[in-house]
């Protein structure tokens, strides 16, 4: 049987969920037996080189690049998983959702107490920079998402059990301790 | 006069005294019915609908329904549990519930109910409403982002003379529970801590002691809400 293909990405996330993937410890050896990784920060493959079975998304969408990458994943992955609170509900970046975008940028680049060196009073607006969105969107409000693994970060056991169940087509057991939102 | 009444919840016999509500009788007999706005010892108003049950094929709130002899109550069924889960999801999307950054995480009843009913993601779109945080009181922070308007603080936190510290402000979808600024200045530490404890979510936070309990030792880290009642 050919190995299943996995891809991962971090959008508006902190890479904590990726750390939690690595937290499966020595089971990573079993994982290598089970899957091969395609586009992922773990192997630094930038573009999909084949059709992927499972795409794992960390982080929500806070700028145009996040939306582009998320759509790229949806097009190339049979199954898409939202991993962690940010992908599921915007998470900490979405704390800005109640604040008008202009106010956010002014605070970050002009008026914030730690802004000292921006004497030219520039708010970055280069065409090369991704445009910031009006608010942070959960992934499933941008594309269709198939599964959700909550947590901040999701427990390594939850990630492992979900992946094994998904890849081997077996039933998943969900003990109380693994579903947590923090 | 015999004061004992008998009825059934999901086929299990419940024995209680006349005058008890269904939820009180259920909890007395080791049958957990989830509640949120209901607070033992204070007036039940059936507003959050978490404790919904079915009697004679009709939905009722078990905190306002008096137990009656011979009643046949449905509670732990797939239909009712799905209905309860949808209420939890509605509460999550209608406020700003950022569990990872909340002091009440792990001790929060709304979160614990979401764990119990295995909410992976709400089926409704997030509304991200614009809400205010009032930190003007010396003892507590009242965060409207997390408030579920259960009225538990309004019902239980009072002065010795019976004056209420918390009250409604405005109406409709902008309704808020706010603190009386003048009365609030006189609030004792004990009462401020009790207010935080009685709040089912993290809307009332006792100042300067956030995140004291490590993850793993909090109320709902290991055991689901209601496991102290369930037999």
Interface residues (C-beta under 8 A of the other chain):
Chain A: X82 X85 X88 X89 X90 X91 X92 X94 X95 X97 X98 X135 X138 X140 X141 X145 X147 X148 X149 X150 X152 X174 X176 X177 X179 X180 X181 X182
Chain B: X92 X96 X98 X99 X100 X101 X102 X105 X106 X111 X114 X115 X118 X120 X121 X122 X125 X126 X128 X129 X130 X131 X145 X215 X221 X222 X223 X224
